[in-house]
Amino acid sequence: MLEPRLPTLIFFLLWVIVACPIAVESGIGVNWGTISFHRLKPTTVVDLLRENKIQKVKLFEADSDVLKALMGTGIQVMVGIPNEMLPLLSSSPSAADFWVHQNVSSYMGKAGADIRYVAVGNEPFLSSYNGQFQNLVMPALLNIQQSLVKANLAGYVKLVVPCNADAYESALPSQGAFRPELTQIMTQLVQFLNSNGSPFVVNIYPFLSLYGNADFPQEYAFFEGTTHSVTDGANVYTNAFDGNYDTLVAALSKLGYGQMPIVIGEIGWPSDGAVGANITAARVFNQGLINHVLGNKGTPLRPETPPMDVYLFGLLDEGAKSTLPGNFERHWGIFSFDGQAKYALNLGLGNKELKNAKNVQYLPSRWCVANPSSDLANVVNHMRLACSIADCTTLNYGGSCNEIGEKGNVSYAFNSYYQLQMQDSRSCDFDGLGMVTFLDPSVGDCRFLVGVTDKGSHSSTSQTTYLWWVLVLILVLHGTFWL
């Protein structure tokens, strides 16, 4: 009696699926950068990710220790290829095969790392690069894609190209278009992404808009409403993120790919190192962003369709990063370098606030400070030396240690160098101007750090770099690649 009704039932179920699509909630992930003087063990960081129920992580390079630590965790991984590797990967299929084997295939499989994406380059179309990498992206993509096909991974691992938001421009979101010199390459890129089921990855930084433009309305950078809204026809924008995102949507639409899935590869707010970069602003921005995205409201051009995934920048502070863009570059983490939460933040992943890293191995609780009985008249050169090697960015204008006085500044510089030298007593001499103390000299929000004991995780990156240049040499000798 039931058999005649089965086709009708199946038809009804199919109609429900088509007519009532299931809402897919955005995934919240983090960028895990490793340019730090005080690197935690990768296993400690992975435990931190799991404790905070973070299931998506984006890496800027294939660090073997990091990938090994991620194996068997179920955490989804986006692994990056630095721009410097694009010349070789774009010209040599053998190099692409080698890279995929060494950095993808070797870590996947049963109880392996769950590598979902390979990011080919990092913001390679950035205007400040003056087209240096522009013609290398597509050849590199095609070579890596063929290598994934050979490894039977092309159906699972997707290739993406993280783009900076300066790849597109417009006075109003609805008029968004890619920069004229990028139209051809972007057309090729989105066609490739679409044909391979990959999203468009973009990095959006409202903080940089505020930092670089004195006339930019500060409240427009956040998600709490503004008196400086942007009206674009029938659409009203009350925050910079939505306006920037829809500018990209419009640019993609002009190429015929208005429905392409979008992933936010980087977004965040620094907590130190510049005016406007502080703990309060970072917390307000990141919590506002998470609430906004997970609220599934979408944007005016994509209502009820939020980004596919959002990767916060970043997980940990990176005290060895270049300060060329600004001193804030070393302070993007939602955690400090040692895995301690900077502020309360609900990632929407099950915990109401961040949980600190456990079992961090610190150096002894001692600090190097300016000797109060010494004449500091000749301290300038010592400070300059200390800060040329260690991180003193919090001492600059707008930093958390900017107002601790002259002796405080000297002490902070001395201590930063001392901790970087693993508390070697000779590194606190400074011609008799420094002394070791067991009393924490931290003042208010100005934290005098104590280093961590693990520094072995640098070896894997060195090993990866060594193997890579061995490959380059082999290919040059065989005439496959020309420097």
C-alpha positions, -999 to 999 in steps of 0.1 A, spaced: 0 0 0 29 24 7 47 17 -26 25 39 -49 30 69 -26 69 67 -26 75 88 -57 51 114 -44 70 114 -11 103 117 -28 91 146 -50 78 164 -19 111 160 0 130 173 -30 107 202 -33 113 210 4 150 209 -1 150 232 -31 123 256 -18 136 258 17 175 259 16 192 251 49 209 282 64 246 276 67 262 295 96 296 312 91 326 295 105 349 315 128 385 306 124 419 323 133 451 331 115 481 315 132 512 335 125 546 324 139 568 354 134 577 357 171 607 359 194 589 338 219 572 310 201 550 286 220 553 249 212 529 241 184 513 214 205 506 240 232 489 263 206 469 234 192 457 226 227 447 263 230 427 261 198 409 230 210 402 244 244 386 274 227 367 251 203 383 268 172 379 244 143 394 265 115 430 278 112 449 296 85 486 293 82 509 315 62 534 288 54 538 251 57 556 248 90 562 210 96 560 212 134 527 231 131 512 207 106 523 177 127 507 192 158 474 196 138 473 160 127 444 140 141 427 171 156 399 175 131 408 212 128 403 224 93 435 240 78 443 265 52 480 263 45 498 292 27 524 295 0 546 327 5 548 351 -25 585 344 -27 578 309 -39 555 320 -68 583 324 -94 594 288 -90 560 273 -87 547 292 -117 575 280 -139 581 244 -127 555 217 -125 581 196 -108 585 222 -80 547 222 -76 547 184 -73 574 186 -47 556 213 -27 523 194 -27 540 162 -17 561 178 11 534 201 25 500 185 17 501 148 9 526 140 36 503 152 63 469 140 51 452 106 53 439 87 82 446 106 115 463 133 94 458 170 91 425 181 76 439 205 49 410 220 31 426 249 13 460 259 -1 465 297 -3 486 304 -33 504 336 -24 494 362 2 478 394 -12 499 391 -44 480 419 -61 487 444 -34 492 478 -51 525 484 -33 540 453 -50 537 472 -83 526 441 -102 556 420 -91 536 388 -86 506 396 -109 516 374 -138 528 345 -116 495 337 -98 476 319 -126 506 297 -137 513 288 -101 476 280 -95 474 258 -126 506 239 -116 495 234 -81 461 223 -93 477 197 -115 498 185 -87 467 180 -65 451 161 -93 481 138 -95 479 133 -57 441 125 -59 435 155 -37 419 180 -61 384 171 -51 390 178 -14 418 204 -12 407 237 -28 431 265 -41 425 301 -31 443 334 -35 439 357 -5 435 393 -18 438 426 -1 408 448 -3 428 473 -23 422 450 -53 389 467 -58 377 503 -55 346 525 -56 331 556 -41 299 536 -34 296 498 -28 272 492 -57 298 507 -81 326 484 -69 351 472 -96 385 456 -96 414 480 -103 416 484 -141 450 468 -143 436 437 -125 405 432 -146 420 405 -169 438 386 -141 408 388 -118 385 375 -146 409 345 -150 411 340 -113 374 340 -105 368 316 -135 393 292 -120 378 295 -85 343 290 -98 352 259 -119 370 243 -90 344 251 -63 367 275 -44 356 307 -26 370 342 -31 393 350 -1 396 387 9 413 405 37 394 435 51 408 459 77 387 488 89 414 496 114 438 504 85 412 527 69 410 546 102 448 545 108 456 558 73 429 585 70 425 612 97 391 621 82 377 585 84 348 585 110 359 563 138 325 549 147 320 538 111 348 513 117 328 495 144 294 478 145 275 498 170 259 523 148 271 556 133 261 591 125 282 589 94 263 562 75 268 558 37 237 559 16 239 540 -17 206 542 -35 181 522 -13 209 508 8 223 523 39 257 513 53 264 518 90 298 501 92 329 499 71 329 461 69 295 459 51 305 487 27 338 470 18 323 436 15 296 448 -9 321 466 -29 337 432 -36 303 417 -43 296 444 -69 331 439 -84 325 401 -87 290 408 -102 306 429 -129 326 398 -139 295 377 -139 302 360 -106 279 379 -82 270 347 -62 305 335 -56 311 324 -20 333 348 -1 357 340 28 372 367 50 408 356 52 420 382 76 401 408 98 408 421 133 419 450 154 453 455 171 455 461 208 487 482 211 513 501 192 493 530 178 466 556 186 433 538 184 449 504 189 440 493 224 424 465 244 390 481 245 388 489 208 400 454 199 374 438 221 346 460 208 355 455 172 361 417 173 330 410 194 309 433 172 322 415 141 314 381 154 280 390 165 273 407 132 285 377 111 269 350 133 236 370 133 232 359 96 219 393 86 243 395 57 248 428 39 226 450 17 238 433 -15 237 398 1 209 398 27 209 368 50 240 355 34 271 362 56 306 353 45 312 316 42 340 317 68 358 345 88 394 341 100 403 365 128 437 381 126 453 369 146 456 342 172 488 353 189 509 385 190 539 382 167 567 403 183 592 398 155 570 411 126 581 440 105 569 474 118 571 490 84 532 493 82 531 505 118 541 494 153 506 479 157 517 450 134 530 431 164 498 433 184 470 418 164 465 387 186 434 380 206 460 362 228 493 376 239 525 358 227 522 334 256 486 323 249 470 345 276 437 361 266 439 398 264 402 404 269 368 387 272 356 375 238 328 352 229 337 335 196 303 320 193 318 285 194 305 273 228 326 292 253 314 325 266 350 338 269 385 329 258 404 303 278 442 307 283 469 284 271 479 257 297 513 244 307 532 273 292 569 269 303 581 304 314 616 315 323 621 324 360 601 354 373 629 380 371 633 411 350 661 435 339 655 471 348 675 504 349 698 505 379 683 534 401 718 543 414 733 547 379 735 579 358 714 573 327 729 602 307 746 578 283 717 553 280 705 562 245 728 540 226 720 510 249 683 516 244 688 518 207 707 486 206 681 468 228 652 479 207 669 472 174 668 435 184 639 432 208 603 445 206 598 480 221 568 490 201 546 495 232 568 525 241 559 545 211 531 571 209 498 555 215 514 524 230 504 509 264 539 518 279 542 552 264 536 571 297 557 552 322 585 578 323 621 579 312 634 553 336 604 531 328 612 533 291 648 523 298 637 494 320 612 482 294 638 482 266 664 465 288 640 438 299 627 431 264 663 424 253 671 404 285 641 381 280 650 376 243 685 365 255 669 339 277 678 359 308 715 356 303 729 377 331 754 394 308 725 407 287 714 429 316 747 446 321 745 475 297 778 489 310 765 488 346 732 506 338 710 475 342 702 453 371 681 421 376 651 424 399 626 398 412 598 424 416 575 427 386 580 462 372 548 462 352 527 494 356 490 494 349 484 482 313 521 482 306 532 446 310 569 437 314 571 403 298 588 371 310 600 349 282 590 313 275 616 285 275 607 268 242 625 281 212 629 248 193 600 253 170 621 275 147 640 244 135 611 232 114 609 264 94 646 263 88 644 227 77 615 236 53 635 265 39 666 243 35 647 216 16 631 242 -6 664 257 -17 679 223 -22 650 217 -47 657 250 -64 694 241 -68 685 207 -83 660 222 -108 686 249 -118 712 222 -124 687 202 -145 678 233 -165 641 232 -153 642 266 -137 663 297 -143 670 322 -116 
